[in-house]
């Protein structure tokens, strides 16, 4: 799946998503008050930490959120039902992704060091399973997001981001 983050003239971000089935979706972002676009944070953190059940893994599997629109292509005949199933099945995983992304987004937004303890705590609030990430994983996710934000801030051109096929909600 290909993600293209575009600068919106109003200061927002617009993400153009080309799924492997050929459908092109639009995802508006409402993060104008932040230097770090929220959807870019999701993409960087979810990919870096290997979270298939986050926002973009759900979209890759056929999930479509309410604020998204179909820009090109023809969705499957059962697209609406499929999306409902994907999003329902991944609701807990989406909550984990939102929590972890929020912690790492905050660190990069405020130019702070990787928030190792806060990431563990965010996981533990939602999941009973042992925390699966090491400090190197969190550091890598923060570094990737910081690099992408640096590129995003310096250029007016869209930022292209490849989403791996393996990270798809089940």
C-alpha positions as CSV (number, residue, x, y, z in Angstrom):
1,X,0.0,0.0,0.0
2,X,1.3,3.5,-0.8
3,X,0.7,6.5,1.4
4,X,1.2,10.0,0.1
5,X,1.1,12.7,2.7
6,X,0.2,16.1,1.1
7,X,0.3,19.5,2.5
8,X,-3.1,21.1,2.6
9,X,-3.3,24.8,2.0
10,X,-5.1,25.3,5.3
11,X,-2.2,23.9,7.2
12,X,-3.7,20.5,7.5
13,X,-2.4,17.2,6.1
14,X,-4.2,15.1,3.5
15,X,-3.2,11.4,3.0
16,X,-3.8,9.7,-0.3
17,X,-3.8,6.0,0.2
18,X,-3.5,3.5,-2.7
19,X,-4.4,0.1,-1.5
20,X,-3.2,-3.1,-3.2
21,X,-6.7,-3.6,-4.6
22,X,-6.3,-0.4,-6.7
23,X,-8.8,1.6,-4.6
24,X,-7.5,5.1,-3.8
25,X,-8.7,6.6,-0.6
26,X,-8.4,10.1,0.9
27,X,-7.8,10.7,4.6
28,X,-8.0,14.2,5.9
29,X,-6.1,15.1,9.0
30,X,-7.0,17.6,11.6
31,X,-3.7,18.3,13.3
32,X,-3.0,21.9,12.2
33,X,-1.9,22.8,15.7
34,X,0.9,20.3,15.7
35,X,4.2,20.3,13.9
36,X,4.0,16.6,13.7
37,X,1.0,15.4,11.5
38,X,-1.0,12.9,13.5
39,X,-1.5,10.5,10.6
40,X,2.2,10.6,9.7
41,X,2.9,9.7,13.3
42,X,0.5,6.7,13.0
43,X,2.2,5.5,9.8
44,X,5.8,5.8,11.2
45,X,5.1,4.3,14.6
46,X,2.8,1.5,13.4
47,X,5.2,0.5,10.7
48,X,8.3,0.8,12.9
49,X,6.8,-1.2,15.8
50,X,5.1,-3.7,13.4
51,X,1.5,-3.0,14.5
52,X,-0.8,-4.7,11.9
53,X,-3.9,-3.8,13.8
54,X,-3.4,0.0,13.9
55,X,-5.0,2.5,11.6
56,X,-3.0,1.8,8.5
57,X,-3.0,-2.0,8.9
58,X,-6.8,-1.8,9.1
59,X,-7.0,0.3,6.0
60,X,-4.7,-2.2,4.2
61,X,-7.2,-5.0,5.2
62,X,-10.2,-3.1,3.8
63,X,-11.2,-0.9,6.7
64,X,-12.5,2.6,5.9
65,X,-13.0,5.1,8.6
66,X,-15.9,7.5,8.6
67,X,-13.8,10.6,7.6
68,X,-12.3,8.8,4.6
69,X,-13.5,9.0,1.0
70,X,-13.0,6.9,-2.1
71,X,-11.0,9.0,-4.7
72,X,-10.5,6.4,-7.4
73,X,-11.3,2.8,-8.1
74,X,-14.2,0.6,-7.4
75,X,-14.5,-0.9,-3.9
76,X,-15.6,-4.5,-3.6
77,X,-19.3,-5.3,-3.6
78,X,-19.1,-6.1,0.2
79,X,-16.7,-3.2,1.1
80,X,-19.0,-1.7,3.7
81,X,-19.5,-5.0,5.5
82,X,-15.8,-5.9,5.2
83,X,-14.8,-2.6,6.7
84,X,-17.2,-3.0,9.6
85,X,-15.7,-6.5,10.3
86,X,-12.1,-5.3,10.1
87,X,-12.6,-2.3,12.3
88,X,-14.6,-4.3,14.9
89,X,-12.1,-7.1,15.1
90,X,-9.2,-4.6,15.5
91,X,-10.8,-2.3,18.0
92,X,-8.4,-3.3,20.8
93,X,-5.4,-3.1,18.5
94,X,-6.5,0.3,17.3
95,X,-6.6,1.4,20.9
96,X,-3.1,0.2,21.5
97,X,-1.9,1.9,18.4
98,X,-3.6,5.2,19.4
99,X,-2.0,5.0,22.8
100,X,1.5,4.3,21.7
101,X,1.3,6.7,18.8
102,X,0.1,9.4,21.2
103,X,3.1,8.9,23.5
104,X,5.7,8.9,20.7
105,X,4.0,11.8,18.8
106,X,4.2,13.9,22.0
107,X,7.9,13.1,22.4
108,X,8.7,14.1,18.8
109,X,6.4,17.1,18.9
110,X,8.2,18.5,22.0
111,X,11.6,17.3,20.9
112,X,12.0,15.1,23.9
113,X,14.0,11.9,24.4
114,X,12.3,8.5,23.7
115,X,9.6,7.9,26.3
116,X,10.5,4.3,27.3
117,X,8.5,4.2,30.6
118,X,5.5,6.1,29.1
119,X,5.3,3.6,26.2
120,X,5.3,0.7,28.6
121,X,2.6,2.3,30.7
122,X,0.5,3.1,27.6
123,X,0.7,-0.6,26.6
124,X,-0.2,-1.8,30.1
125,X,-3.3,0.3,30.3
126,X,-4.8,-1.5,27.4
127,X,-3.1,-4.9,27.2
128,X,-2.5,-7.6,29.8
129,X,0.1,-9.3,27.7
130,X,3.8,-8.6,28.4
131,X,5.1,-5.5,26.8
132,X,6.7,-6.6,23.5
133,X,9.1,-3.8,22.7
134,X,12.6,-3.0,23.8
135,X,14.1,0.4,24.2
136,X,15.8,0.0,20.8
137,X,12.3,-0.4,19.2
138,X,10.9,2.7,20.8
139,X,14.1,4.7,20.0
140,X,13.9,3.5,16.4
141,X,10.2,4.6,16.1
142,X,11.0,8.0,17.6
143,X,14.0,8.5,15.3
144,X,12.0,7.5,12.2
145,X,9.2,9.8,13.0
146,X,11.6,12.7,13.8
147,X,13.3,12.1,10.4
148,X,10.0,12.1,8.5
149,X,8.8,15.2,10.3
150,X,12.1,17.0,9.4
151,X,11.6,16.1,5.8
152,X,7.9,17.1,6.0
153,X,8.7,20.5,7.5
154,X,11.4,21.4,5.0
155,X,9.5,20.5,1.7
156,X,6.3,21.5,0.1
157,X,6.2,18.4,-2.0
158,X,4.2,15.4,-0.8
159,X,5.9,12.8,1.4
160,X,5.7,9.2,0.0
161,X,5.6,6.3,2.4
162,X,5.4,2.6,1.6
163,X,3.2,0.5,3.9
164,X,4.4,-3.2,4.0
165,X,2.0,-5.9,2.9
166,X,2.8,-8.0,6.0
167,X,1.2,-5.3,8.3
168,X,-2.4,-6.0,7.6
169,X,-5.1,-6.4,10.2
170,X,-6.2,-10.0,10.5
